């Protein structure tokens, strides 16, 4: 039961990030898709972090 509850809480947390930061998630996703070098990906990461205050995560890079 605890594992199921934890799964629901984590799903709600990730969903809330997508809802609250919809525009930033789209911008980060598009930037990451165009980033062909480490330095350009780092620029995408820095922009995400400065706009949201959260560290970038591979979850949003898909």
Contact map, one row per residue, 1 for C-alpha under 8 A:
11111000000000000000000000000000000000000000000000000000000000
11111100000000000000000000000000000000000000000000000000000000
11111110000000000000000000000000000000000000000000000000000000
11111111000000000000000000000000000000000000000000000000000000
11111111100000000000000000000000000000000000000000000000000000
01111111110000000000000000000000000000000000000000000000000000
00111111111000000000000000000000000000000000000000000000000000
00011111111100000000000000000000000000000000000000000000000000
00001111111110000000000000000000000000000000000000000000000000
00000111111111000000000000000000000000000000000000000000000000
00000011111111100000000000000000000000000000000000000000000000
00000001111111110000000000000000000000000000000000000000000000
00000000111111111000000000000000000000000000000000000000000000
00000000011111111100000000000000000000000000000000000000000000
00000000001111111110000000000000000000000000000000000000000000
00000000000111111111000000000000000000000000000000000000000000
00000000000011111111110000000000000000000000000000000000000000
00000000000001111111110010000000000000000000000000000000000000
00000000000000111111110000000000000000000000000000000000000000
00000000000000011111110000000000000000000000000000000000000000
00000000000000001111111110000000000000000000000000010000000000
00000000000000001111111111000000000000000000000000000000000000
00000000000000000000111111100000000000000000000000000000000000
00000000000000000000111111110000000000000000000100110000000000
00000000000000000100111111111000000000000000000000000000000100
00000000000000000000011111111100000000000000000000000000000000
00000000000000000000001111111110000000000000000000000000000000
00000000000000000000000111111111000000000001101100000000000110
00000000000000000000000011111111100000000000000000000000000111
00000000000000000000000001111111110000000000000000000000000000
00000000000000000000000000111111111000001001000000000000000000
00000000000000000000000000011111111000001001000000000000000010
00000000000000000000000000001111111100000000000000000000000010
00000000000000000000000000000111111100000000000000000000000000
00000000000000000000000000000011111111011001000000000000000000
00000000000000000000000000000000111111011000000000000000000000
00000000000000000000000000000000001111111000000000000000000000
00000000000000000000000000000000001111111100000000000000000000
00000000000000000000000000000000000011111110000000000000000000
00000000000000000000000000000000001111111111000000000000000000
00000000000000000000000000000011001111111111100000000000000000
00000000000000000000000000000000000001111111110000000000000000
00000000000000000000000000000000000000111111111000000000000000
00000000000000000000000000010011001000011111111100000000000000
00000000000000000000000000010000000000001111111110000011000000
00000000000000000000000000000000000000000111111111000000000000
00000000000000000000000000010000000000000011111111100000000000
00000000000000000000000100010000000000000001111111111111000000
00000000000000000000000000000000000000000000111111111111000000
00000000000000000000000000000000000000000000011111111100000000
00000000000000000000000100000000000000000000001111111000000000
00000000000000000000100100000000000000000000000111111100000000
00000000000000000000000000000000000000000000000111111110000000
00000000000000000000000000000000000000000000000111011111000000
00000000000000000000000000000000000000000000100110001111100000
00000000000000000000000000000000000000000000100110000111110100
00000000000000000000000000000000000000000000000000000011111110
00000000000000000000000000000000000000000000000000000001111111
00000000000000000000000000000000000000000000000000000000111111
00000000000000000000000010011000000000000000000000000001111111
00000000000000000000000000011001100000000000000000000000111111
00000000000000000000000000001000000000000000000000000000011111
